[in-house]
Amino acid sequence: MKYYKNLLVWQKSHELTLDVYATLQSFPKEEIFGSVSQMKRSTS
């Protein structure tokens, strides 16, 4: 698919990823290598 960014599914998943990353910035520093790392991998 040449223009995948025009697909609604790609746009929604990208929006979800940005939302997750924004939310994870507010997590405590001690969670960075635990939960945060897992959540980032699951959205990528």
PDB file of N, CA, C and O in Angstrom, chain B, residues numbered from 101:
ATOM      1  N   MET B 101       0.848  -1.165   0.000  1.00  0.00           N
ATOM      2  CA  MET B 101       0.000   0.000   0.000  1.00  0.00           C
ATOM      3  C   MET B 101       0.898   1.234   0.000  1.00  0.00           C
ATOM      4  O   MET B 101       1.765   1.381   0.862  1.00  0.00           O
ATOM      5  N   LYS B 102       0.688   2.098  -0.951  1.00  0.00           N
ATOM      6  CA  LYS B 102       1.584   3.226  -1.144  1.00  0.00           C
ATOM      7  C   LYS B 102       1.346   4.356  -0.131  1.00  0.00           C
ATOM      8  O   LYS B 102       2.303   4.946   0.372  1.00  0.00           O
ATOM      9  N   TYR B 103       0.113   4.649   0.161  1.00  0.00           N
ATOM     10  CA  TYR B 103      -0.213   5.780   1.043  1.00  0.00           C
ATOM     11  C   TYR B 103      -0.900   5.274   2.315  1.00  0.00           C
ATOM     12  O   TYR B 103      -2.072   5.560   2.560  1.00  0.00           O
ATOM     13  N   TYR B 104      -0.158   4.531   3.102  1.00  0.00           N
ATOM     14  CA  TYR B 104      -0.731   3.942   4.308  1.00  0.00           C
ATOM     15  C   TYR B 104      -1.197   4.987   5.314  1.00  0.00           C
ATOM     16  O   TYR B 104      -2.093   4.716   6.113  1.00  0.00           O
ATOM     17  N   LYS B 105      -0.604   6.177   5.286  1.00  0.00           N
ATOM     18  CA  LYS B 105      -0.997   7.216   6.243  1.00  0.00           C
ATOM     19  C   LYS B 105      -2.390   7.763   5.956  1.00  0.00           C
ATOM     20  O   LYS B 105      -2.965   8.449   6.800  1.00  0.00           O
ATOM     21  N   ASN B 106      -2.934   7.476   4.796  1.00  0.00           N
ATOM     22  CA  ASN B 106      -4.299   7.884   4.472  1.00  0.00           C
ATOM     23  C   ASN B 106      -5.334   6.910   5.024  1.00  0.00           C
ATOM     24  O   ASN B 106      -6.525   7.219   5.046  1.00  0.00           O
ATOM     25  N   LEU B 107      -4.892   5.743   5.467  1.00  0.00           N
ATOM     26  CA  LEU B 107      -5.820   4.748   6.005  1.00  0.00           C
ATOM     27  C   LEU B 107      -6.299   5.154   7.385  1.00  0.00           C
ATOM     28  O   LEU B 107      -5.507   5.577   8.227  1.00  0.00           O
ATOM     29  N   LEU B 108      -7.590   5.023   7.613  1.00  0.00           N
ATOM     30  CA  LEU B 108      -8.174   5.390   8.899  1.00  0.00           C
ATOM     31  C   LEU B 108      -7.589   4.541  10.028  1.00  0.00           C
ATOM     32  O   LEU B 108      -7.355   5.047  11.126  1.00  0.00           O
ATOM     33  N   VAL B 109      -7.356   3.270   9.767  1.00  0.00           N
ATOM     34  CA  VAL B 109      -6.805   2.389  10.805  1.00  0.00           C
ATOM     35  C   VAL B 109      -5.408   2.848  11.214  1.00  0.00           C
ATOM     36  O   VAL B 109      -5.063   2.784  12.394  1.00  0.00           O
ATOM     37  N   TRP B 110      -4.599   3.310  10.260  1.00  0.00           N
ATOM     38  CA  TRP B 110      -3.265   3.799  10.593  1.00  0.00           C
ATOM     39  C   TRP B 110      -3.369   5.081  11.404  1.00  0.00           C
ATOM     40  O   TRP B 110      -2.646   5.252  12.385  1.00  0.00           O
ATOM     41  N   GLN B 111      -4.259   5.983  11.006  1.00  0.00           N
ATOM     42  CA  GLN B 111      -4.431   7.258  11.708  1.00  0.00           C
ATOM     43  C   GLN B 111      -4.874   7.036  13.146  1.00  0.00           C
ATOM     44  O   GLN B 111      -4.370   7.688  14.060  1.00  0.00           O
ATOM     45  N   LYS B 112      -5.816   6.118  13.352  1.00  0.00           N
ATOM     46  CA  LYS B 112      -6.310   5.826  14.712  1.00  0.00           C
ATOM     47  C   LYS B 112      -5.223   5.183  15.567  1.00  0.00           C
ATOM     48  O   LYS B 112      -5.076   5.528  16.739  1.00  0.00           O
ATOM     49  N   SER B 113      -4.464   4.255  14.997  1.00  0.00           N
ATOM     50  CA  SER B 113      -3.415   3.595  15.779  1.00  0.00           C
ATOM     51  C   SER B 113      -2.285   4.568  16.108  1.00  0.00           C
ATOM     52  O   SER B 113      -1.698   4.491  17.188  1.00  0.00           O
ATOM     53  N   HIS B 114      -1.978   5.473  15.197  1.00  0.00           N
ATOM     54  CA  HIS B 114      -0.956   6.486  15.456  1.00  0.00           C
ATOM     55  C   HIS B 114      -1.409   7.429  16.565  1.00  0.00           C
ATOM     56  O   HIS B 114      -0.621   7.798  17.437  1.00  0.00           O
ATOM     57  N   GLU B 115      -2.670   7.814  16.528  1.00  0.00           N
ATOM     58  CA  GLU B 115      -3.238   8.679  17.571  1.00  0.00           C
ATOM     59  C   GLU B 115      -3.184   7.986  18.932  1.00  0.00           C
ATOM     60  O   GLU B 115      -2.854   8.613  19.939  1.00  0.00           O
ATOM     61  N   LEU B 116      -3.507   6.695  18.960  1.00  0.00           N
ATOM     62  CA  LEU B 116      -3.445   5.923  20.202  1.00  0.00           C
ATOM     63  C   LEU B 116      -2.017   5.872  20.738  1.00  0.00           C
ATOM     64  O   LEU B 116      -1.794   6.047  21.936  1.00  0.00           O
ATOM     65  N   THR B 117      -1.064   5.636  19.864  1.00  0.00           N
ATOM     66  CA  THR B 117       0.339   5.585  20.268  1.00  0.00           C
ATOM     67  C   THR B 117       0.788   6.904  20.875  1.00  0.00           C
ATOM     68  O   THR B 117       1.456   6.915  21.909  1.00  0.00           O
ATOM     69  N   LEU B 118       0.427   8.014  20.244  1.00  0.00           N
ATOM     70  CA  LEU B 118       0.796   9.332  20.779  1.00  0.00           C
ATOM     71  C   LEU B 118       0.143   9.578  22.138  1.00  0.00           C
ATOM     72  O   LEU B 118       0.764  10.151  23.034  1.00  0.00           O
ATOM     73  N   ASP B 119      -1.109   9.145  22.290  1.00  0.00           N
ATOM     74  CA  ASP B 119      -1.803   9.296  23.569  1.00  0.00           C
ATOM     75  C   ASP B 119      -1.138   8.480  24.673  1.00  0.00           C
ATOM     76  O   ASP B 119      -0.971   8.957  25.796  1.00  0.00           O
ATOM     77  N   VAL B 120      -0.764   7.253  24.345  1.00  0.00           N
ATOM     78  CA  VAL B 120      -0.093   6.393  25.333  1.00  0.00           C
ATOM     79  C   VAL B 120       1.233   7.012  25.750  1.00  0.00           C
ATOM     80  O   VAL B 120       1.533   7.077  26.942  1.00  0.00           O
ATOM     81  N   TYR B 121       2.033   7.466  24.789  1.00  0.00           N
ATOM     82  CA  TYR B 121       3.323   8.074  25.113  1.00  0.00           C
ATOM     83  C   TYR B 121       3.146   9.328  25.971  1.00  0.00           C
ATOM     84  O   TYR B 121       3.922   9.556  26.899  1.00  0.00           O
ATOM     85  N   ALA B 122       2.139  10.135  25.671  1.00  0.00           N
ATOM     86  CA  ALA B 122       1.887  11.343  26.461  1.00  0.00           C
ATOM     87  C   ALA B 122       1.486  10.980  27.886  1.00  0.00           C
ATOM     88  O   ALA B 122       1.917  11.630  28.839  1.00  0.00           O
ATOM     89  N   THR B 123       0.672   9.956  28.034  1.00  0.00           N
ATOM     90  CA  THR B 123       0.247   9.510  29.366  1.00  0.00           C
ATOM     91  C   THR B 123       1.420   8.949  30.156  1.00  0.00           C
ATOM     92  O   THR B 123       1.527   9.183  31.360  1.00  0.00           O
ATOM     93  N   LEU B 124       2.295   8.214  29.491  1.00  0.00           N
ATOM     94  CA  LEU B 124       3.419   7.582  30.176  1.00  0.00           C
ATOM     95  C   LEU B 124       4.427   8.595  30.709  1.00  0.00           C
ATOM     96  O   LEU B 124       5.191   8.273  31.618  1.00  0.00           O
ATOM     97  N   GLN B 125       4.447   9.788  30.174  1.00  0.00           N
ATOM     98  CA  GLN B 125       5.374  10.811  30.663  1.00  0.00           C
ATOM     99  C   GLN B 125       5.062  11.224  32.096  1.00  0.00           C
ATOM    100  O   GLN B 125       5.930  11.732  32.805  1.00  0.00           O
ATOM    101  N   SER B 126       3.820  11.006  32.519  1.00  0.00           N
ATOM    102  CA  SER B 126       3.444  11.388  33.878  1.00  0.00           C
ATOM    103  C   SER B 126       3.700  10.275  34.900  1.00  0.00           C
ATOM    104  O   SER B 126       3.486  10.475  36.095  1.00  0.00           O
ATOM    105  N   PHE B 127       4.152   9.116  34.442  1.00  0.00           N
ATOM    106  CA  PHE B 127       4.433   8.007  35.348  1.00  0.00           C
ATOM    107  C   PHE B 127       5.693   8.313  36.163  1.00  0.00           C
ATOM    108  O   PHE B 127       6.572   9.043  35.706  1.00  0.00           O
ATOM    109  N   PRO B 128       5.773   7.751  37.368  1.00  0.00           N
ATOM    110  CA  PRO B 128       6.977   7.944  38.199  1.00  0.00           C
ATOM    111  C   PRO B 128       8.224   7.356  37.542  1.00  0.00           C
ATOM    112  O   PRO B 128       8.143   6.412  36.756  1.00  0.00           O
ATOM    113  N   LYS B 129       9.359   7.924  37.875  1.00  0.00           N
ATOM    114  CA  LYS B 129      10.633   7.502  37.276  1.00  0.00           C
ATOM    115  C   LYS B 129      10.940   6.027  37.526  1.00  0.00           C
ATOM    116  O   LYS B 129      11.536   5.373  36.670  1.00  0.00           O
ATOM    117  N   GLU B 130      10.549   5.496  38.671  1.00  0.00           N
ATOM    118  CA  GLU B 130      10.867   4.093  38.968  1.00  0.00           C
ATOM    119  C   GLU B 130      10.084   3.119  38.085  1.00  0.00           C
ATOM    120  O   GLU B 130      10.412   1.933  38.043  1.00  0.00           O
ATOM    121  N   GLU B 131       9.066   3.593  37.387  1.00  0.00           N
ATOM    122  CA  GLU B 131       8.295   2.741  36.488  1.00  0.00           C
ATOM    123  C   GLU B 131       8.847   2.716  35.072  1.00  0.00           C
ATOM    124  O   GLU B 131       8.362   1.952  34.238  1.00  0.00           O
ATOM    125  N   ILE B 132       9.850   3.537  34.784  1.00  0.00           N
ATOM    126  CA  ILE B 132      10.351   3.671  33.427  1.00  0.00           C
ATOM    127  C   ILE B 132      10.820   2.339  32.856  1.00  0.00           C
ATOM    128  O   ILE B 132      10.539   2.046  31.694  1.00  0.00           O
ATOM    129  N   PHE B 133      11.519   1.531  33.627  1.00  0.00           N
ATOM    130  CA  PHE B 133      12.063   0.285  33.102  1.00  0.00           C
ATOM    131  C   PHE B 133      11.115  -0.888  33.278  1.00  0.00           C
ATOM    132  O   PHE B 133      11.432  -2.000  32.856  1.00  0.00           O
ATOM    133  N   GLY B 134       9.977  -0.669  33.882  1.00  0.00           N
ATOM    134  CA  GLY B 134       8.999  -1.744  34.080  1.00  0.00           C
ATOM    135  C   GLY B 134       7.789  -1.576  33.189  1.00  0.00           C
ATOM    136  O   GLY B 134       7.805  -1.943  32.014  1.00  0.00           O
ATOM    137  N   SER B 135       6.758  -1.023  33.757  1.00  0.00           N
ATOM    138  CA  SER B 135       5.485  -0.879  33.049  1.00  0.00           C
ATOM    139  C   SER B 135       5.579   0.004  31.823  1.00  0.00           C
ATOM    140  O   SER B 135       5.009  -0.316  30.780  1.00  0.00           O
ATOM    141  N   VAL B 136       6.289   1.106  31.936  1.00  0.00           N
ATOM    142  CA  VAL B 136       6.383   2.058  30.822  1.00  0.00           C
ATOM    143  C   VAL B 136       7.029   1.393  29.617  1.00  0.00           C
ATOM    144  O   VAL B 136       6.546   1.540  28.494  1.00  0.00           O
ATOM    145  N   SER B 137       8.084   0.684  29.832  1.00  0.00           N
ATOM    146  CA  SER B 137       8.777   0.013  28.746  1.00  0.00           C
ATOM    147  C   SER B 137       7.852  -0.977  28.035  1.00  0.00           C
ATOM    148  O   SER B 137       7.830  -1.035  26.805  1.00  0.00           O
ATOM    149  N   GLN B 138       7.099  -1.744  28.798  1.00  0.00           N
ATOM    150  CA  GLN B 138       6.179  -2.714  28.211  1.00  0.00           C
ATOM    151  C   GLN B 138       5.076  -2.028  27.433  1.00  0.00           C
ATOM    152  O   GLN B 138       4.707  -2.494  26.355  1.00  0.00           O
ATOM    153  N   MET B 139       4.543  -0.937  27.948  1.00  0.00           N
ATOM    154  CA  MET B 139       3.465  -0.233  27.271  1.00  0.00           C
ATOM    155  C   MET B 139       3.947   0.393  25.964  1.00  0.00           C
ATOM    156  O   MET B 139       3.231   0.390  24.963  1.00  0.00           O
ATOM    157  N   LYS B 140       5.145   0.919  25.983  1.00  0.00           N
ATOM    158  CA  LYS B 140       5.694   1.507  24.752  1.00  0.00           C
ATOM    159  C   LYS B 140       5.888   0.440  23.678  1.00  0.00           C
ATOM    160  O   LYS B 140       5.585   0.668  22.507  1.00  0.00           O
ATOM    161  N   ARG B 141       6.391  -0.715  24.077  1.00  0.00           N
ATOM    162  CA  ARG B 141       6.603  -1.798  23.109  1.00  0.00           C
ATOM    163  C   ARG B 141       5.283  -2.293  22.552  1.00  0.00           C
ATOM    164  O   ARG B 141       5.209  -2.671  21.383  1.00  0.00           O
ATOM    165  N   SER B 142       4.243  -2.296  23.367  1.00  0.00           N
ATOM    166  CA  SER B 142       2.963  -2.827  22.907  1.00  0.00           C
ATOM    167  C   SER B 142       2.264  -1.899  21.919  1.00  0.00           C
ATOM    168  O   SER B 142       1.414  -2.351  21.152  1.00  0.00           O
ATOM    169  N   THR B 143       2.608  -0.611  21.921  1.00  0.00           N
ATOM    170  CA  THR B 143       1.975   0.316  20.988  1.00  0.00           C
ATOM    171  C   THR B 143       2.779   0.517  19.723  1.00  0.00           C
ATOM    172  O   THR B 143       2.280   1.098  18.760  1.00  0.00           O
ATOM    173  N   SER B 144       4.007   0.052  19.708  1.00  0.00           N
ATOM    174  CA  SER B 144       4.852   0.265  18.518  1.00  0.00           C
ATOM    175  C   SER B 144       4.672  -0.828  17.494  1.00  0.00           C
ATOM    176  O   SER B 144       5.308  -0.798  16.441  1.00  0.00           O
TER     177      SER B 144
END
